[in-house]
Amino acid sequence: MKKIIVLVLAVLALVAFFYFRTAKNFMNCEFQFERVSKVLVAGVDITHVDGVNKLNIMDAAKLYAAVNGGNLMMDLDVDLRVKNPNEEPAQLDGMDYLLWIDDRQVAEGSLEQKVTIPAKEEQTVNLPVRVDLKDVLTSDKLDVIADFVFGLASDNVDASRVKVSLKPYFTIAGETVKFPSYITVGGDQMMPKK
């Protein structure tokens, strides 16, 4: 019985060591908001479009019908740049996230896939986000909606408008362990032009 208790304690200590090392590596990573790489509104791709007048007639008609019909779903791909300065890989099993635009929470979601950043390397992590514009915009005026949506889609959009709060998690011995608080990224730079 004593050997079993010692073995269980040793396994728990090993698991705790692995968790804290992985968590420490991930916490040492540098996060940077990179860009909004895709914007779809009601199924119309407006990525890199800076106004309704730049759309073809069919896409403009679809957007107008969506606004009038109340189907204002917007799908975004939000890209984060993660740099791992550690001597060993940083890894997580997923993350919960909150998307903020103009200091207002507009969406939440989860990225349920393993992310590994090799030692001394950096890579882009893509967060697919779905936003119901009816819940975000308090005014139903077409010009307010257009300014908001095309402001996110343009190549020169002010990245200070967009922030992402992340809560990474790890799976250890079949149990999900989440960070106790969110890490907020973005809100202080201009998005690069393509």
C-alpha positions as CSV (number, residue, x, y, z in Angstrom):
1,M,0.0,0.0,0.0
2,K,2.8,2.4,0.9
3,K,4.5,1.7,-2.5
4,I,1.3,2.5,-4.3
5,I,0.9,5.8,-2.5
6,V,4.6,6.7,-3.3
7,L,4.0,5.8,-6.9
8,V,0.8,7.9,-7.1
9,L,2.6,10.9,-5.5
10,A,5.5,10.5,-7.9
11,V,3.2,10.5,-10.9
12,L,1.3,13.6,-9.5
13,A,4.6,15.4,-9.0
14,L,5.7,14.6,-12.5
15,V,2.4,15.8,-14.0
16,A,2.6,19.0,-11.9
17,F,6.2,19.6,-13.0
18,F,5.2,19.1,-16.7
19,Y,2.2,21.5,-16.3
20,F,4.2,24.2,-14.7
21,R,7.1,23.9,-17.2
22,T,4.7,24.0,-20.1
23,A,2.7,26.9,-18.6
24,K,5.9,28.8,-17.8
25,N,7.1,28.3,-21.4
26,F,3.8,29.6,-22.8
27,M,3.7,32.5,-20.4
28,N,7.1,33.6,-21.6
29,C,5.9,33.7,-25.2
30,E,5.4,37.1,-26.8
31,F,2.0,37.7,-28.3
32,Q,1.2,40.4,-30.9
33,F,-2.0,41.1,-32.7
34,E,-1.2,40.7,-36.4
35,R,-4.3,41.4,-38.4
36,V,-7.9,40.6,-39.3
37,S,-7.1,38.4,-42.3
38,K,-10.7,37.6,-43.4
39,V,-14.0,39.4,-43.1
40,L,-17.3,37.9,-44.3
41,V,-20.6,39.6,-43.7
42,A,-23.7,37.6,-44.6
43,G,-21.5,35.4,-46.7
44,V,-20.0,38.3,-48.7
45,D,-16.2,38.5,-48.6
46,I,-15.3,42.1,-47.9
47,T,-11.7,41.5,-46.9
48,H,-9.5,44.4,-48.1
49,V,-12.6,46.4,-49.3
50,D,-12.9,49.9,-47.8
51,G,-16.5,50.8,-48.8
52,V,-19.8,49.7,-50.3
53,N,-18.9,51.6,-53.5
54,K,-16.0,49.1,-54.1
55,L,-18.3,46.1,-54.2
56,N,-19.8,44.6,-57.3
57,I,-23.6,45.0,-57.7
58,M,-24.4,41.4,-56.6
59,D,-22.4,41.6,-53.4
60,A,-23.8,45.1,-52.6
61,A,-27.4,43.8,-53.1
62,K,-26.7,40.8,-50.8
63,L,-25.4,43.1,-48.1
64,Y,-28.3,45.5,-48.4
65,A,-30.8,42.5,-48.2
66,A,-28.9,41.2,-45.2
67,V,-29.1,44.5,-43.4
68,N,-32.8,44.9,-44.1
69,G,-33.5,41.2,-43.3
70,G,-31.6,41.3,-40.0
71,N,-29.1,38.6,-41.0
72,L,-26.0,40.4,-39.9
73,M,-23.5,37.6,-39.1
74,M,-19.9,38.6,-39.5
75,D,-17.1,36.0,-39.7
76,L,-13.6,37.1,-39.0
77,D,-10.2,35.4,-39.0
78,V,-8.1,37.1,-36.3
79,D,-4.4,36.4,-36.6
80,L,-2.0,36.5,-33.6
81,R,1.7,36.3,-33.9
82,V,3.3,34.2,-31.1
83,K,7.1,34.2,-30.5
84,N,8.6,31.6,-28.3
85,P,11.9,32.8,-26.8
86,N,12.4,29.7,-24.7
87,E,15.0,26.9,-25.2
88,E,12.2,24.3,-25.5
89,P,8.8,24.3,-27.2
90,A,5.8,26.0,-25.7
91,Q,2.6,24.1,-26.1
92,L,-1.1,24.4,-25.2
93,D,-4.1,22.2,-26.0
94,G,-6.5,25.1,-26.8
95,M,-7.7,28.4,-25.6
96,D,-10.8,30.3,-24.8
97,Y,-10.9,33.9,-26.2
98,L,-12.8,37.1,-26.1
99,L,-12.8,39.6,-29.0
100,W,-12.9,43.3,-28.2
101,I,-13.6,46.0,-30.8
102,D,-13.5,49.6,-29.6
103,D,-13.1,48.3,-26.0
104,R,-16.4,46.5,-26.2
105,Q,-16.6,42.7,-26.1
106,V,-18.2,41.5,-29.3
107,A,-17.6,37.8,-29.4
108,E,-16.3,34.8,-27.4
109,G,-15.2,31.4,-28.5
110,S,-12.7,28.5,-28.2
111,L,-9.9,27.3,-30.3
112,E,-10.0,23.6,-29.5
113,Q,-6.7,22.5,-31.1
114,K,-3.2,21.9,-30.0
115,V,-0.8,24.8,-30.6
116,T,2.9,24.2,-30.4
117,I,5.5,27.0,-30.9
118,P,8.9,25.5,-31.5
119,A,11.8,26.8,-29.4
120,K,13.2,30.1,-30.6
121,E,10.6,30.4,-33.3
122,E,7.4,32.3,-34.0
123,Q,4.2,31.5,-35.9
124,T,0.8,32.8,-36.6
125,V,-2.2,31.5,-34.7
126,N,-5.6,32.0,-36.4
127,L,-8.7,32.5,-34.4
128,P,-12.0,32.0,-36.3
129,V,-14.6,34.4,-34.8
130,R,-18.3,34.8,-35.5
131,V,-20.0,38.0,-34.5
132,D,-23.7,38.8,-34.6
133,L,-23.7,42.5,-35.7
134,K,-27.3,42.9,-34.4
135,D,-26.0,42.3,-30.9
136,V,-22.9,44.6,-31.4
137,L,-24.3,47.6,-33.0
138,T,-26.9,49.7,-31.1
139,S,-27.9,51.7,-34.2
140,D,-29.5,50.1,-37.2
141,K,-28.4,53.0,-39.5
142,L,-26.8,51.7,-42.6
143,D,-23.9,54.2,-42.5
144,V,-23.0,53.1,-38.9
145,I,-23.0,49.4,-39.9
146,A,-21.0,50.1,-43.0
147,D,-18.4,52.3,-41.2
148,F,-17.9,49.6,-38.6
149,V,-17.6,46.6,-41.0
150,F,-15.6,48.2,-43.7
151,G,-13.3,49.8,-41.0
152,L,-12.3,46.3,-39.9
153,A,-12.0,45.0,-43.5
154,S,-9.7,47.7,-44.9
155,D,-6.0,47.2,-45.4
156,N,-5.2,50.3,-43.2
157,V,-7.5,49.5,-40.3
158,D,-6.4,50.9,-37.0
159,A,-5.5,47.9,-34.9
160,S,-6.0,49.9,-31.7
161,R,-9.7,49.1,-32.3
162,V,-9.1,45.3,-31.9
163,K,-8.0,43.3,-28.9
164,V,-8.1,39.6,-28.1
165,S,-8.2,38.2,-24.5
166,L,-6.8,34.6,-24.3
167,K,-7.2,32.0,-21.6
168,P,-5.0,29.0,-22.6
169,Y,-5.6,25.5,-21.3
170,F,-3.7,22.2,-21.1
171,T,-4.9,18.7,-20.7
172,I,-3.0,16.8,-18.1
173,A,-3.8,13.2,-17.2
174,G,-7.2,13.6,-18.9
175,E,-8.1,16.8,-17.0
176,T,-8.3,20.3,-18.5
177,V,-6.3,22.9,-16.6
178,K,-7.0,26.5,-17.6
179,F,-5.0,29.6,-16.8
180,P,-6.5,31.5,-14.0
181,S,-7.0,34.8,-15.9
182,Y,-7.0,36.1,-19.5
183,I,-4.0,37.5,-21.4
184,T,-5.0,40.5,-23.5
185,V,-3.2,41.1,-26.8
186,G,-3.5,44.0,-29.3
187,G,-4.9,47.5,-29.2
188,D,-1.7,49.5,-29.7
189,Q,-0.4,49.2,-33.3
190,M,-1.4,49.7,-36.9
191,M,-2.1,46.6,-38.9
192,P,0.5,46.1,-41.6
193,K,-0.5,46.7,-45.2
194,K,-0.5,43.6,-47.5
